Amino acid sequence: MSDHAQAKPGERWKQLDVRHHLNPFSNYRELKKSEGGSRIIERAEGVRLWDADGNEFLDGMSGLWCVQVGYGRREITEAVTRQMEQLPYYNSFFKTTTPPTVELAEALARLTRPGLDRVFFGSSGSESNDTVVRLVRWYNHVRGRPEKNQFISRQFGYHGSTMTGASLGGLAGMQTAYGLPLPGFHHVIPPYSFQFANEGESDEAFGLRAARSLEEKILEIGPENVAGFVAEPVMGAGGVIVPPATYWPEISRICQEHDVLLIADEVICGFGRTGAWFGYETYDFSPDLMTLAKGITSGYLPLSAVMVSEAICQTLEEEGGEFAHGYTYSGHPTACAAALANLHLLEDGIVERCAAEIAPHFQRRVRTLADHPMVGEVRGVGMLAGVELVRSQESREPWDDRGTAGGMTRDACLRNGVIVRAIRDTMALAPPLVTQTDDIDKMVSGLEQALDEVHYALRA
């Protein structure tokens, strides 16, 4: 009998993980050497998770920014079961589709702003951002201006892990060793006042300056060459970067003035995360295209979508040929059935109650951490929050080794039974929309205790 077979289930899974599984975004040498290996999450219910060793955790990150309605919702699992029994899969190629696919397309067109009436489905946010680049380039090709094919996004932006998604994104660690960004992708400063604002510069002034860096880049490249600007309403994986109020109105003006498509990456912000159904509603702008994923199914099955304006689609229908793009699982009927059930739950009061009661309590509680000596800034909106850690609160001096304090705090939170994410030295929180106020209190208290522990350790 092998060692794997003799080990307890939890230990066996850890051994198998190290031996056979390549985890995403992992240092494989460190993971192999680490004591205990990967944490094996075995089950979940509501906003709680349990690992194979029996430890219980409050999920302060909604899985990976996605489990809006919490775990164990029978409404979704039963809808999936019914669909799998009737038609588990068929493709959307060759003038073919399935009922859940078109029902979901109609539901998304109804939920999003007037004019975003068409949907292209994929399986992930990465796929949808790839789709945006190809669709917009095809659109400009059809219009007889193929040179209008350059894209601008932002430093610290995250738009996926494919070659195109990572090129759109502005995270150096995803680009340096991989020959990225690909040609045709450019980046400007983000609306990250904590790092980029000048001394004494107001949030309002900085928001305008950050937005106008886009205009400067458009003029540098040439408006005739710039196809689109891609941005998250609130930057998630870049550090929960919340824009000043002046930012998005100026971005909208710039894009309209220079005939640049405004593309909202709502993969994290969509489906109630910012306090409204979508981030563009929170910041009152009108995207020409929009990418969706994560909360579309609350993570129960992989699914993503690109919402496309009627004006773009009209051009493609009247002047274009074949759009040679698609995925095996575009419009997967079982994933679409999960999304429809999830949307029904969200529309049945979850988004509205969260915006009225849960999110305000969450924002109040997390802001109590602003007085901690390790905290330089607390920022957030809706059910998103970032707690930026610093060496000195008075000077807002960062730690020399970016990420060490964040990593230590994340690990201390886990010991306290709370899952948060460390992004450099920003602690990110994004609890499910159904999290109760007492659980929010426990999450914030767990993070505060972790900050105390790490502050003591770093000062020792």
N, C-alpha and C positions, 0 to 999 in steps of 0.2 A: 504493500500500500504506500502511495506517495505521501510526502510530507504535507502537501496541500490537502489531501483527503483526511489526514489525521487531525489537522488543526481545527479549532473551533471556527464556526462560520465567519465571524468577524475577522479573525486573524487570517483565515484562508483567503477571504476577499482582498485583504490588504496585500497579501503575498502575490495574489494573481494580478492585482493592480500594478505593482512594481514590476512584475515579470512580463506582463503582456499589454498593459494599457498606457498609451501616451496621452497624458492629461493636457488639456489646453492651457496655454499661458503658464508653463511650468519650467523651472530649471531642473532638468532630469537628473543631473548629477546630485544636486541638493536633495531632491525628492527621494532618490534611491538611498542616500546616506541618512535621511532624517529618521529619527526614532519614531517608530509606530507607523510610518508611511501615511497614506491618505486617510482622511476621515471618511468612513463609510456611512452615508446617510441611508437609513433603512426604511423609515416610514414617516408620515406627516399627517397632521390633522389641524385644520384651522390655520393658526399662525405659528404652530409649533412643529419642530422636527425632532426626531430621535435617531441617534447613530447606533451602529451595531453593538456598541459597548453599553447601551442603555442610557446614555447621557441625553438630557432634554435641552433644547435650545429654542429661544424666541427668534423667529426669522425677521431680522431688521432690514433685510435686503430683498424681500419678495423673490427668493431664489436668485435670479440675476435680473433684478428690476422688473419682474414680469408677472408674479402671481397675484394679480389684483384682487381676486375674489377668495383667496385663501385656498388651502388644500382640502381634498376630500369632498368636493361638491358633487353630490350624486347627480344633480341636474346635467352636469357635463359628462360624467362617465356613462350615464344611461343613454344620453344622446349619441355618444360615440359607439356604444354597444349596438344600438338600433341601426346605425348607419353601416357598421361593419357587417352586420348580419344581412343587410339588404344589398349594399354595394360598397365593399371596402375600398376599392380603388378603380378609377379609370382616368385616362389622360384627357387633357383639354386641347390636344392637337387635332388637326385634320377636320375642322368644322364640327367638333364634338365638345360637349360639356356635360355637367351633371347638375341635378336640382340643387344640392346644397351650395354649389359654386355660384350659381346665378342668384340664389336667394341671399347669399352673403354679400355679393357685389351690390345688390339693391340696398341692403341694410347699411353698408358703409357709405354709399352715395347719400342716403338719407341722413346719416349722422354727421357727415362732414359738410363743409361750407357749400352753398350753391355754386355750381360750376365744376366742382370736383366730382364728376359723375361717372367716371370710368375707372376700372380697377384691373391691374395686372398682378397676378398672384405668384408668390414664390414660397420658400420655406424658411427664410431667415432675413434679418435686417441687412446682412451682407449682400445677399442675393438681390434684395430690392434696391439697394444703392447701386449695385452693378447695373441693374435694369434701368435706373434713371439715366446713367451715363450713356448707355447704348440707345435708349429711346430718344433722348434729347439730341444726340448726334444724328440719329436717323431723321428726326424731325427737321433739323437744319439742313441735312442733305436733300431731303424732299423739297425744301423751300429754295433750293439752289444757292445755299451759302454754306458749303461744307467746311469752310475755314473757321466758322463760328463753332469751335469745338473744345475750347478751353474751360476748365472749371476752377473756381476759387472756393476754398473753405478756410478753416481757421486752425491755428496752433491749438493743441490740446483737444481738438475735435476728435470724436470717434464715430466712424461710419462703417465699421465692419472689418473683417479679417482677410477677405480676399485681396488679390493684388490691386484691384480697383478700389475696394473699400478702404484698404490701408493707405492708398495714395490720396484719396479724399481726406482721410483723417490726418491729424497733425501731431501724432505721437511719435517722437523720434525713435523710440525703442522698437517700433513696428516697421521702421523704414531702413535704418542705417545699414544693416547686414543683408538686406534683401534687394538691393538695387532699386529702391523706391524713394520718392514717389515716381511713378511712370511719367513720361512726358505729357504735358498738357494739364498738370495739376499744380495749383499754387495756393499759398496760405498767407493769411493776414492775422493780425493780433486778435485775440479773443476779448470779449467784454469782461475781463478778469481784473477788476480794479485792485484787488489785494496785491497782485503782483505787478500790474502794468501801469497803474495810475501814478502820475507824478506827485511829488510832495505838495500838499495843499490843493490838489485838483479835486473838484467836487465830483460826485457820482454823475451828475448831469453832464458836466463838461467832458468827463472821461467817456461816457457812453457815446457822445457825438464823435469824439476823436477816434474811438475804436471803430465805429461804423464807417467813418470817412477813410479809414485805412483800406476799406473795400474799394471806395471810389478811386483812390490813388492807384491801387493795383489794376483796376479796370482800365484806367487811362494809360498805365504803363504798358499793358499787354495790347491795348486797342479794343474798344467796345465791339468792333466788327469781328473780333476773334473770341470773345467771351460768351460762352453758352449759358452758364448758370452759376449761381452761388448756393452752396449747400451748407445748411447749418441746423443744429438742434436749438429749439426755443430756449431750453435750459441745457447746458452742457453736462452730461451725466458722467461718463467714464473718464472725462478729463478733469473731474474734481468737483462736481456739482457747482458749476459756475452760473450764477444767476445774473442776467444782464440788467444794467440800469434802465430806468423807464424811458430814457431818450434813445436807446439803442435801436429797437426794432422799427419805430417810425422812420428813422433816418435810413436804415437799411432798405426799407420798402421804397422810399423816395429814390434812392440811388439805383436800385434795380429797374424801376420803371423808367427813369430818365435815360438809362443806357441800354434799354432793351435786353436786359439780362434776366433769365428766368429765376424766380425765387423758389427754392426747393427746401421744404421743411423736413428734416429728419425727426420724425415723431416716434421712433422706435421705443425710446424710453418715456417720452413725455405724454404719449397718447393714452387714451382710455382712462382718464380721470386722475392721472398722476400729478398734474400741476394744479388741481382744484377745479379745472374745467375739463370737458371731454378731451380737448386737444390743447397743446401748448400755444398754437397760433391764436386761440380764443383768449387765453390768459394775457397775451401780449398784443392782441388786436392787430394782426396783420393777415394778409391773404396770400397764401402760397399758390404757385402755379402747379406744383407737383408736391406730393407728400408721401414719405415712406412710413410704413407701419409694420410692427411685428410684436414680439413679447406679449404685451397685455391683450392682444387681439384674441388669444385663446387662454389667457392667464397662464401660459406656459404648459398647458395640459398636452398639447401637440404642437409640432413645429409648423408655423404658418407665417407668411408675411404678405404685404400688399403694397402696391404703388397706386396712389390716387392721382389721376391725370385729368387736367382741365379739359373741358369740352372743346375749347378753342384749339388745343393741340391735336386732339383726336379728330376733329373735323378736317384739319389739314391732312392728316395721315389717311383718312378715308377718301378724301377727294383727289389727292395728288400722289399718294404713296403707293409703292408696290408691297412686297412681302417684308414684314419686319422679322428678320431671321434671328429670332431670339426666343428662348423659353426653357422650361425645366421639366423634367419627368414628373415632378410633383406639383406643378403649377395648378392651383385650384383643386388640390386633393380633396375628394368628397368627405372623408372622415375628419380631416383637419378642419374643413369648413363647417361641418356639423358641430364640432367642438366650439368653434368660434361663435356660431349662432346661439348656442346655449349660453356661452359666456356673456355675450352681448345682452341677452335677455336678462341675466342676473344683474348686470351693470345698469341696465335701463330700469330695473325694478327697484330703484331707490338707492343703490349702493353709491353711485357717483355723487348724487345730490346730498346724501347724508354725510358722506365723507367730507365734502366741501364745506358743509354747514357746521359740522360738529367735530369730526375726528381730526381733520387737517389743522384747524385752528389750535386745538389742544396740542397736537404734535409740535407745531411751530412754537407755541409758548413754552412747552417743556424743554425742547432742545436748546432754546435760547437761554435757558438758565445756566448753561455750560459756559456762557461768554465770560463769566467772572473767574473761571479756573485759570491759574497761572500758566498753564500750558497752551491755552487757547488764544489765538490771535484774531479769529473771526468765526462767527456762526452765520451761515447764510442758508436760505431755503425758500421754497414755495410749495404749497400743497403738501404732498407726502414725499417730498424730496428735501434732504438737508445735508449740508457739508459743515464739518467742524475742523477748521484749519489749525494745526498744531505748530507752535513756534518755540524757540529757545527762550525768548524774552517777550513777554506780553507788552511791556512798555515800548520797546523798540521794534516789535514785530519781527525780530531777527529770526530767520529760518535756521533749522538744524543744518549742520555741515553735511551730514550724510543723509540726504533726502530719502525718506522712506523707512528709516530705522525706527523712529519714534512711532510712525503710523503702524508699522508691522508689529511692534511690541504691544501697542494698544489694541490692535485687532486680536492678537493672541490672548491678551488679558481678558478682553470681552468674551471670548470663547470659554475661558475658564469660569467666567461669571454667568455662562448660559445664554449669551446674546451674540447673534451673528451680525456683524457689520463689515464694511469693506474699507480697506486702506488704499487710498489713491495718492501715491507719494506720501505726504504727511497730512492729508485730509481724510478724516473719517466720514465715510458716506453712509447715509441711512435712507432707505426707501421701503418702509413697511407695507404690507398688503393694505388695501383700502378698507378692509373689514376689521383691522386691528382695533380692539377696544381700548378705551382710555387707560384702564389700569395696566394693560400690557405695554402701552406706550410709556407709562411711568416706570415700569420695570426695565424697559430697554434703556431709557435715558439714565436711570440709576445705575444700571450695569456698566454703561459707558463711563459715567462719572467715577465709579469705583475703579475702573480700569485706568482712567487718567491719573487718579491718585497713585495707583501702584507704579505706573510707568514714570511719573514725575519723581517719585521717591527713588526709583532705581537709577534714573539718569542723573540725579543730583548726588547720589551716594559716592 
